[in-house]
C-alpha cells in the first residue's frame, strides 16, 4: 500500500469539498475586516469573524501595529524564547495578562490551538486522570488524544454527570497515585453558552482536583473588567490554570496560560512546542 492511497478519502468534512469548497468551506472574504465584506463580487454580512470588540481595524490598534513593525521589523525577536527570543516586551505583556486574570504569573504561547495541546501534554502524565466536558473544543480533544492516561467525559454542563466522573477518577487514582485535572470552557465557542464554572469549583469541597479553563471566547467579553468568565462567576481564585487567546476579542494572534509562579516556570521549561518554536514576534502583540 502507498501512504498516499488514503488521500482519496477526504474524511467526514472533506467528503463534501466538491460542493462546498470556496463557498461553505474556504470562502474568500475580501476587503477590510468589518461587518460587511466582499464575497464573490457582492457585499455580504459576515457572521463568523473573531473580532468581538471591533479592534481589528481600530485606528489606534492599526497605528500601534504599524509603529511596532517599523521599530522592530516583523521577525523580531529571532529564535525560540529559551534561546534568543526573550525580550522585555514579552515579559511586560505576561505581567499585564497575569494581573488581568488575577494570577501570579503568565506565559505567552504562539497559538491558541497549539498552546492548549502543549499545556495538556506538559501538565499530565500517564498516572493522572482527566475529567472534561463533552463539548470541549477540538484543541482540548486533540491534546487528550495524545494523553496516555485515563480520561472521563461528563455530559455538557451536567454537574451530576461531572460528580459521577470525579468519583470514578478519584477511585482510579487510588491505584495510579496520580492527580485529577478537570477541563472545561468559559464560553463554549460553538453554542455560546457558559461553562458551569462556579458549580465545578464548588466540587472542590468534595474532591481533590485542579481546574483548567479554556476562556478563549470569554477574555475581553466577560467579567466586570473583561478578565473573562472566571471573573464573571467570581471564581478566579478557584481556577488553577487560566487559558486565553488573542485571536477572538483582541483580534490578533497568540495565547497565554496563567497560574502560580511555580506552575508557569514548569510550563516554560517543559512545553516542547514553545521551547522548539520561534518566539512570538513583537509586532504581532504590541498593539494588544
N, C-alpha and C positions, 0 to 999 in steps of 0.2 A: 504493500500500500504506500502511496505517495502522501506525504504530510499535507500536500496541497489539495488532496481529494476532498477534504472536509469543506472547502470553501463553496462548494456547490449548494450546501445547506446553510442559508444565511441566518438561521435561528428564529426564535419566536417573533422578534421585532423585524428583522431583516427580510422575512418572508414576504412582506408587503412592499418592499422597496420599489418594485417596478411601477406600482400605482402611487406610492406616497412620496418618493424622492423628489425634492425640490418644492414640495407643497406642504404636506403634513410633516415630513421629515427633511431636515437640512434646508429649510427655506432661506432665501437670501433677502434679508431686510436691508434697505439702503437708506442713506440719509443720516441726519443726526439722531442720537438716541432721544426719543421723546414719545408721547402717547400715540402720535400718528407718524407712520413711516411709509416709505415706498416699497411696494411688493409687486413684482411683475408689471411695472409701469403704472400702478394705481396706488393712491393713498389709502392706507388701511389703518384700522385701530390695532394697536399692539397690546396684548394682554399678558405676555409671558416674560417681560424684561425684568431682570434682577436689579432694579433701580428704585427701591422702595421710597427713598427720601428725595428723589429727583436730583441727586448730587452729580450724576454723570456729566451733565452739561452746565452745572452751576459755574458762573463766571469766575468766582474766587477759586474754585477747585481746579478749573482748567488753567488758570494763571499759575497756581501752585505747581501743577503738573509741568507746565512749560518752563517755569523757573528752575525746578528741580532737574529737568532734563538738560537745560542749558548749563547748570552748575556742575552736575555730576556726570552727565552722559547717561545713556540708557543701560549701560552694563555695570556701573559701579555699585557695589564692590565686586571684583572678580574672585572666584573661588568659593568654597564652602565656608560656612561660618566658623567651623572649628579650625580651619587652616588660614585663610586670608580674607574671609568675608565678614569679619566682625567690625561693626562701626558704632560710634556713639549714638547715631540716629536709630539704629535697631534697638539699642538698649533704652533710649528715651521713650520710644513707642511702646516697648514692653512694659515699662514702668507705668505709663499712662493707661494702658489696657488693664493691667493688674488693678490699678486704683479704681478704674471704671466699674469693674465687675466685683470689686470687694475682695480681692485675693492678694496674698503677699507677693506673688511673683507670676510672671507670664513668659511665654516663649513664642516667637514668631514662627510660622510654618509657611512654606512656599505655596501650598494649595490646600483648600478645604478637604477635598476627597482624599488626597494623598496623606494629608495631615491626620485625619481621623484613623485611617488604616495604621499609620505609624504609632499613634498613641495606644491603640488596642494591642498592636504587636509588641510594643515595649513594656506595657504595664502587666500583661498577662503571661503566665507560664502554664505548663501542662497540668499542674496541680490545682490551678484556680478554676472557678466556676463563674459563668456569666448568666445573668437573668436580663432579658431585654424585651422591649415592646415589639409586638408583631408588625407594626407599621414603621419600624426603624428604616432610616434612609439606606440607600444602596451602599454608601461608603461604610456604614456600620456592618451591614450584612457581609460585605466583601472582606472587611477586617476580621470578622468572626470566622469566615471560611478558612482563613489562614491560622486561626487559633487551634492549637492541638488538644485543648481541654474540653470539658463538658459544658454545654450551654442549654439553658431552658428558656423558652419563649412564652410570654404571657399575652393574653388577649388584649387588644388595643385599649389602653387606659382602664383596664378592668383590674381593680385592686384586689378583688377576691382571687382572681387568677394569679396576680403578682405574688400575693401572700403564699399561695399554694406552691408556686415555683420556688419561692425563697425557702419554703420548708424542705423541698427536695434538695435544693442547693446546700442548705445547712447540714442536712443529714449526710450528703456526699462528702463534704469537706472534713467530716469526722474521720474519713478514711484517707483522703488525699492530703490533708493538712495544709490546704491552700486557702485562698481568700475568695470573697464573693464581690463581683462588680455588677451593679445594676446600670443598664444603659437605656436612656430614653431621650426624647427631644423636647425642647422648649415649645417650639411651634412646629407642628408637622407640616412639611412643605407641600405635600400633595392635597391634603384635606383642609389645612389651615386651622385645625383645632389645636388646643393647648395640651401639652403633656401634663399629667396629674402630679406635678412636682411636690406639692405640699403633702399629698397623701402618701407618696413614695417616701418622702423624708420622714414622715411620721412612723413609717415601718421600721425605722432605725431603733425605735424604742423596743421592738420585739426581736429584731435580727441584727447580726453584725455584718455590715456590708459597706461598700463605698459606692458613690453615685457619680456617673459620668453623664453630663447633659450636653447634647449637641444643640446649641442655640443659634445655629446659622441664620435662621429666619426670625429670631427674636431680638438679636442685638440691634439696637438703634430704633426698634419699633415698640418694644415692650418695656414696662417699668417707668417710674417717675422720671428718671434721668436718662432713660434709653439703655440702661445697663443690661436689659434683657428679661427673659421670662422668670428666672430665679428672683430678680428684684420685684417683679410684678406680684409674685406669690409671697414675698417676704421670707424666702428660704436660702438666701445667698450663702449664709454660713453653713448650711447643710449640704451644699453641693461641693463635692470633693474635687472634681475635675470639670472645669467650665470651658467648653469649646465654642469658639465663634469664628466667623469668617468676614472678609471684607467684600465678598462677591455679591452680597444682597443689598443691605441698607447703604453700605459705603460705596457701592458701585465701582469697586476696584478688584483687586486680586490678592490672594494670600489669606492667611488664617492665623489663629493663635490658640494656645492652650494655657489656662491659668489654674494655679493650685498653690500649695505650700512651696516654700523655697527648696526644701529637700527633694520634693517630687519633680519640680521643674529642672533642678540640676541633674537629677537622674535621667529625665527625658532628653535633655540637651546632649547627654553623653551616650544615649542608647537608641535614639531614633535614627535608624540607618538611612532612611530616605532623606533626612536632613543632613546627617553627617557627610554623606557622599553625593550631595546635590549642591548646585550653585546657590549662594546666598540670595535672598530676595533683594532685587535691585532697589536702591533708594528712591528713584523716581516713581516706582510702582506704588509706594505707600506714603510718600512725603505729604501729599495733598490731603490725606485722610487721617 
